[in-house]
Amino acid sequence: MSGEVLVDVQGQRIRLSNLDKVLYPDAGFTKGDVIDYYSRVAPAITPHLAGRPVTFRRFPDGVAKPGFFDKNASRHAPDWIKTAAVRTPGSTTGAESLDFALLDDLPSLVWAANLAGLELHVPQWLVGPRGGRGNPDRLVFDLDPGAPATIVECCPVALALREALTEDGLTPVVKTSGSKGMQVYAAVTTSTAERTSNYAKALAERLEEAMPDLVVSRMAKDLRRGKVFIDWSQNSPNKTTVAPYSLRARPLPTASTPVTWAEVAACESVDDLTFTADDVLDRLDDLGDLFAALVEPGPRLPQ
């Protein structure tokens, strides 16, 4: 089916195109497969996207060709797509604000998938009542292994973060990045935009001091070989991280997948924590949304 087809998705008419186009050549995974995946994962992913401006990483020619980041939805969105005008200081476009899409429902998600928006990235805050940025409601630690380290080396770091966060009264959850590393999250309540970054930086530095052979909290790449960089800066209101259940632009259609702490503790190889789109759908049937706790209000961060 290489032409176009008009479909009705919960009352919204969407023109889908190039459904047979292969976007993941190594797996023969087509644009139609991408749309099908996002349609089926919608009940799990939309609560984690709702109210958050989405930055797309689009690959209209497939993952073997360069993709691009797309933030301004107003250029191509139908009028029923919810958008939020968000200030973008320092934007390369020179615009003071851009209209970001809010993917709160199934039709919006299908529309995004039809644009070959393979990766969906969101900030750790919700859009406020008048379109402004809310204070952070999520804390994130992005664990990035420096070669030859892999996600296997990320696991003891994630477990150490879990212990520290739990001691501080938080309920951490963990997911693979769908690429090389993993991310630890916790729902929080904050009163300033800088609160989560300051807390995350202090904890990352504490773990670097306690685990110097494995952990680095500084961004310099020459410090990261064979270690796990705890990227606390992802808590900046200007940054985004890949959403849970989002596909990644890798040779295979892997996804950023919530996992259990038991799986983290038992990990012995990269394959243990590598999940494709089909794996994610099977896991949702068996385990439900392991990130469900993240959509509930979290406690205040300790001083």
Disulfide bonds with the S-S distance in Angstrom:
none
